[in-house]
């Protein structure tokens, strides 16, 4: 019986060690998107001013003629994501880009049109990061997530990370808000407001990109974390059953022994 218990303990240790490794591996910062994932965004610009001489930025004319902006993931290797971008105009024109980004370091490479200059370095972040954690865990200068909350989508809600940045230069205040799906690390919304003040006049220019569709926006029916727990439970039950059967057989064998 002692040998059986000994082997049972070993089996349980192996199960728990393997399960812990799986769970810990999932907690490690990694890419949350895959080859073939496609994300579409609406892209608009808003302008407001009490200055009668103020005019909207020239870029807003083309921005507001956007049909959609698309990010298409073409490959994943380690912490690196390769992707293509496309800005599709309402007039049928398109602007293309070939890009890559490392979600560990936050370094991005853009060739061609990669989207708004102030957003293109923030399309991805490490998956499963939360409030006060670094977006790019391998970078010591990485921005940290300000807060995490639940955002509603068709089919259910998803945890969403929020990053806020604010800079001031030459009397111009620039406020930016980035929102990321926590499970995939994908940017779902970007809003940048530029405020220019001159005396009593104030001019606000705002750009916004917001996700409109994706082929991966489905919450898994059985999350992997639940599968790990189920694996632990099933393994533990199996060992206990084996030990129970062995104990029953031992007891019966002793009962069947002739008395001497």
Secondary structure by P-SEA (a helix, b strand, c coil): caaaaaaaaaaaaaaaaaaaaaaaaaacccccccccbbbbbbbbbbbbbcccccccccaaaaaaaccbbbbbbcccccccccbbbbbbcccccbbbbbbcccccccbbbbcccccccccccccccccccccccccccccccbbbbcbbbbbbcccbbbbbbbbbbbbbcccbbbbbbbbbccccccccbbbbbbbbbcccbbbbbbbbbbbccccccccccccaaaaaaaaaaaaaaaaaaaaaaaaaaaaaaaaacccc
